């Protein structure tokens, strides 16, 4: 069995990413369980704390070149161009970003008007992830989104007209009332609008969300898992026909347009998370900031400490995380990598534990790589759990 840390595992990779969590939204979506506030009071204070945290944690990436920056949330498109530039200038001051490839801004369609897009031309933003969710009015009303279907269409076209062509959108399936025919029409809009990348998720009912409460009170129609499974199969079939790589279970792209930032997550590369609730990973330890805007800002600005928790991964935990994330991708779980970075025994155990799933046609073995079939993608978490290596 492996030692406390994987053998030959690089302490410092060639590149890293920075994620910044902007914890503010105009209104709450019923399904969302991310950390955010619908009150903009304290926004300036949190932004100042974010800038200070960038400075305080300047050594976290050990001088590794920053390849990607991702502004997520919340709704980062609530930031002005000047605020985005202030964030980037602070990153530039403390991290090498000469070779940055991707600077993504998550945005709501209702924020992307001509004036805002024009102002963003003065920033380093070169990619948008737009929270469309659906091109159907009925779905957007069910989810209580702030935009309507017309605004979704307009935002994409206006962004393209402004010169932003590296776009991704989110689409949700499994929404009550979304027929298979309507879901196919949503997918068809991706190619119709010339969008090179999209992320697609089943509508799930998370604990302590407005959607969970509404369903419990019979004020909202429950989600049907069978509908979601069927529409996931439609997603796989139609995306392939449209020429998109299904390169990760929830992410699809035309060749050459895979998201660099998220792909690096799945590759196990290091990243620095800045802001309330943001997560970081340095190759051995995961840490996450407190999910409380006022406490986050107070600790940083007044007490000069970053309020967080952390856990050090054992070699087995690190291996099992690799199994889980790699199986979600089109590149699969590499047994040679496991042998190289953990040991031969672990590689043998993983290959042996995959046998039943291969018999069920949920997995294929391509040389030394284990890759999910389309049917297997429906059971990805279960398959990964069956292949986990025990610490015993």
Order of alpha helices (4+ residues) and beta strands (2+ residues): beta-alpha-beta-alpha-beta-alpha-beta-alpha-alpha-beta-alpha-beta-alpha-alpha-beta-beta-alpha-beta-beta-beta-alpha-beta-alpha-beta-alpha-alpha-alpha-beta-beta-alpha
